[in-house]
Amino acid sequence: MALLQEEKELVARGLQLYAQMVGSQYGPQEMQALVPVIKGILKKLDQVGGSAGAAPGQPPHGITPEWFEQVCSSCPKAGGASGCQDPVTVKFPGKCDPILRWERNQRISEA
């Protein structure tokens, strides 16, 4: 499961607001006990959906096996084990110029 940067920021902001609420309702002692838990969650949040999520030779999250075989295997931005380096694909899996061109050519050849 990959989280977008906006989703990670939303979770971090929610934790910040929760910490403020705990601090105002329960006091500084409870707030201090909560800080390490929040830091742990934020650390794990950075690891969720890392680019190493797919096994070598397997399509990453959001990429169909057909796209992976026909497009990603020959794309210079695929990056091997480190995942796709195309900024559009990182944010929107399956949405890059090579995949979109391949899909368009498939539709044309079917028509």
Secondary structure in CASP SS format (residue, H / E / C, confidence):
PFRMAT SS
TARGET T0000
AUTHOR 0000-0000-0000
METHOD secondary structure of the structure
MODEL  1
M C 1.00
A C 1.00
L C 1.00
L C 1.00
Q H 1.00
E H 1.00
E H 1.00
K H 1.00
E H 1.00
L H 1.00
V H 1.00
A H 1.00
R H 1.00
G H 1.00
L H 1.00
Q H 1.00
L H 1.00
Y H 1.00
A H 1.00
Q H 1.00
M H 1.00
V H 1.00
G H 1.00
S H 1.00
Q H 1.00
Y H 1.00
G C 1.00
P H 1.00
Q H 1.00
E H 1.00
M H 1.00
Q H 1.00
A H 1.00
L H 1.00
V H 1.00
P H 1.00
V H 1.00
I H 1.00
K H 1.00
G H 1.00
I H 1.00
L H 1.00
K H 1.00
K H 1.00
L H 1.00
D H 1.00
Q H 1.00
V C 1.00
G C 1.00
G C 1.00
S H 1.00
A H 1.00
G H 1.00
A C 1.00
A C 1.00
P C 1.00
G C 1.00
Q C 1.00
P C 1.00
P C 1.00
H C 1.00
G C 1.00
I C 1.00
T C 1.00
P H 1.00
E H 1.00
W H 1.00
F H 1.00
E H 1.00
Q H 1.00
V C 1.00
C H 1.00
S H 1.00
S H 1.00
C C 1.00
P C 1.00
K C 1.00
A C 1.00
G C 1.00
G H 1.00
A H 1.00
S H 1.00
G C 1.00
C C 1.00
Q C 1.00
D C 1.00
P H 1.00
V H 1.00
T H 1.00
V H 1.00
K H 1.00
F C 1.00
P C 1.00
G C 1.00
K C 1.00
C C 1.00
D H 1.00
P H 1.00
I H 1.00
L H 1.00
R H 1.00
W H 1.00
E H 1.00
R H 1.00
N H 1.00
Q H 1.00
R H 1.00
I H 1.00
S H 1.00
E H 1.00
A C 1.00
END
